[in-house]
Amino acid sequence: MADEKGNGKKTLATLFKVILGIAFLVLGIWAVVRWWKLLLMIIKGCVGLFLILAGVITLAIAKE
C-alpha cells in the first residue's frame, strides 16, 4: 500500500513538471513571436561583443 502512495506522488509530481514544462515552452514561443524585432536587434547588437570575446579567447589559447 505504501508503494502505491509513493508511486501516486511520483506520478503527480511528474505530471506537474510536464505541464509546467509545456507552459514554459508555450510562453517562450509566444515571447519570441511577440518580440521578434527586438530579439533580432539584441542579437545584432551582441555580434560585436561575441567577436571580441572570441578574439580574446583565441589569443589566450594561442599564448599557451
MOHU-V581643 format. One line per field, one symbol per residue. ss: DSSP state (H for helix, E for strand, C for the rest). phi: phi as a letter, one per 20 degrees, with the letter a starting at -180 (. if undefined). psi: psi as a letter, one per 20 degrees, with the letter a starting at -180 (. if undefined). Layout:
ss=???
phi=???
psi=???
This chain:
ss=CHHHHHHHHHHHHHHHHHHHHHHHHHHHHHHHHHCHHHHHHHHHHHHHHHHHHHHHHHHHHHHC
phi=.fffffffffffffffffffffffffffffffffdgfffffffffegfffffffffffffffff
psi=hhhhhghggggggggghgggggghgghgggggggkgghghggghhigghhggghgggghhghh.
